[in-house]
């Protein structure tokens, strides 16, 4: 799967932008990549870690979101739940 960096100046135009904004505040070394060519599948990790958390959304960065890692999958219907799920899996 080909990916590219999803920098802070890029937006989806939907609620996912707020998830990313909150996560960037909470996790200073957060790296976000988007799976090309879709903009509904993102890979998140801490810069110093190889462990990846996947976040999927509907087109336009809309919920419902699905947050997953190698061992678990968490459905998230809103911004707060998605943010919390990503943060928990990154911290595991």
N, C-alpha and C positions, 0 to 999 in steps of 0.2 A: 504494500500500500504506500503510495506516494503522499508525503505530507509537506506542509509549509508552515512557517511560524505565523501565529495569530497574535500580532502585536496589539498593544493597548489602543492604538488609533484605528484599528479595524472594528467594524460592528456588524451585527446580524440584522439590526433594526427591530429586535424583539427582546423579550424578557431575559434571554441568555446573556445579553450584554451586562445586565445588572448582576447576574451570577458571577461573571468573570471579574467585574469591578470589585465586588465584595471579596472574592478569592485573592485577587492581587493585593488587596489591603491586608489580608490575613496571612498570606504566604508570600513574603518578599521575593523569594527565589523561584517563583512559579514560572514554568515554561508551558505555553499552550501552543499546540500545533493543530492544524485542521487537515483532515484527510481530503486529498484532491480526488476528483473534481467537486465532490459534494461539500456543502457547508452545513452539514447536519451531524457530523461525526468528528469529535474533537478528542485529542489525547493530551492529558495534563500530567505533569510530573514536577517534582522539585529538581532544580538544576543539578544537584549533586547526587541524584538517585536515578537508577535505571527503572525503578518501579513506575508503571504507568496506570493512570485511572482514565477510563474512557467515559465520555459524556456524549449522549446522542439526544437529538431534539427533532422537532418537526421543522419543516422549511420555515425560514425567516426567524430562526431562533426561538420558536414557540414551544411551550410545553404540550404534552407531557415529556419530561426528560427521563432518560435511563442512565444511571451512573453505575459503572461496573469496574471490577478489577479481575484478576485471575481467579478469585475465589467467590465473589459475590456479585449480585446484581440488585440494584435498589431503584425502584420506580419513584419518581419525584414529580408531583403535580404542580409544584410552585417554586418560586425563586429560593425561598428560605430552605425548603427541604433539599433542593438540589445542591445549594451551597454547603449545607451541613453534611450531606452525604459525600461530596467530593473531599471536603476537609477531613472527615473521618477516615476515608480510605487512604488519603495521602499521608495521614499521621499514623497509620497502622504499621 
